[in-house]
Amino acid sequence: MSNNNVYIETYGCQMNLADTEVVLGILKSNGYSVTDDIRNADVVLLNTCSVRDNAEQRIYGRLGNLKRLKENNPGMVLGILGCMAERLRTDLIEEKKIVDLVVGPDEYRRLPEFIDTVYSGEKGIGVKLSKTETYDDIVPFREDGLTAWISVMRGCDKFCTFCVVPFTRGRERSRSTDSIIDEIQVLSQRGFREITLLGQNVNSYNDGINDFADLLAASAKVDRSLRIRFTTSHPQDLSDKLLYTIAENPNLCNYIHLPVQSGSNKILESMNRTYTIEHYLNLIEKARKIIPGVSFSTDIIAGFPTETFEDHLATIDVMQKVKYDGAYMFKYSPREGTKAFKMKDDVSEEDKSKRLSEIIDLQRIISYELNQKLIGTEEIVLVEGPSKKSDKFFAGRTDSNKIVIFPAEEIIASGDYIKVLLNKATSATLFGDYQSTVMKRNEKLPLTA
């Protein structure tokens, strides 16, 4: 198998990026080589997302493109991994005859076996969900870099009525704290500077001994020069203990992604979100008291079934009260297999678009105003490398996950922590000038810091 080259394209969330690294870890240990040139690939895999309809449409479009590649190279194995594999296996294998392999999120260990099945002339299909699979013992394949994502748990038990995740990724199960800490130690030794702990609902993590606050505290102690982030949180499980843990550990980022979805209690109940807006706003207030300078981002769905204009105004009201630093904002799209799919999708496409535009416009104004207040202040920035637009500028990120652009200087290198004096801001980006180096990439803070 040593001459078998595998190429993977990843779509969707950070969870899928982490899964791709697990898949590559499995394939490499089975003699496969990784290529970033699709023309050299013997196996082409698309790691897919089912959360929104447009994500699935992109994959169908991509399969159309790949048809010609496969016609020119009939021996090439083409596979679909991830959430779409589980959800649409019949359509992908039988209707779209171009696909040889569909493997869901809990069957990646068997991928080499399924590929062999394809080589022997059968279709490779593995879409069973597991109550126990966490890939705890798999070493993910990662290129050297600054930032890494670690899946600390899989699946979800919340069953929000709009969400396919419990059906495509199964029920919640957590990795052991020890395995996660071992992985963080390896990444620290390799010079990584920022790690994001991932879970569909990360703050319900529990390995039978430790809860998520315990895991965060243990992660933060591995290397104080390593920033730790996490996503995604559910408001129901954001405990006081978790907030105090963030406040007490300087390298736990003061940034929480806390999806609200809607500002209307009626809609939240219909979504099965299990909290009220009053509870949500109380959480935000509490977090701001416990963690000075904490910033929030959120998810918002426009046009959920039965949403009235008044419900939409309630969402606008919550945005104005909380003042999120950023938001992921979407129109509702029905997902087959969810409870909401059986509800009447009774908000017109025109109303959905209009409401989403209002939400996006308001968020842009709020982000702009918050960023304007930072002009004249100094921020510690983790340097990520040259900016996308020009080599004369570098880009980095603040603790609160804001992108900062500053002139490149010879003394600055990616992986350094530097102080930047901010002098300009848009709604999405901060600009400033280098002031001093706090810590070079190869330096470490003492564990007591």
Secondary structure, 3 states (H helix, E strand, C coil): CCCCEEEEEECCCHHHHHHHHHHHHHHHCCCCEECCCHHHCCEEEEEECCCCHHHHHHHHHHHHHHHHHHHHCCCCEEEEEEHHHHHCHHHHHHHCCCCCEEECCCCHHHHHHHHHHHHCCCCEEECCCCCCCCCCCCCCCCCCCCEEEEECEECCCCCCCCCCHHHHCCCCEECCHHHHHHHHHHHHHCCCCEEEEECCCHHHCECCCCEHHHHHHHHHHHCCCCEEEEECCCHHHCCHHHHHHHHHCCCECCEEECCCECCCHHHHHHCCCCCCHHHHHHHHHHHHHHCCCCEEEEEEEECCCCCCHHHHHHHHHHHHHHCCCEEEEEECCCCCCCHHHHCCCCCCHHHHHHHHHHHHHHHHHHHHHHHHCCCCCEEEEEEEEECCCCCCEEEEEECCCCEEEEECCCCCCCCCEEEEEEEEECCCEEEEEEEEEEECCCCCCCCCC
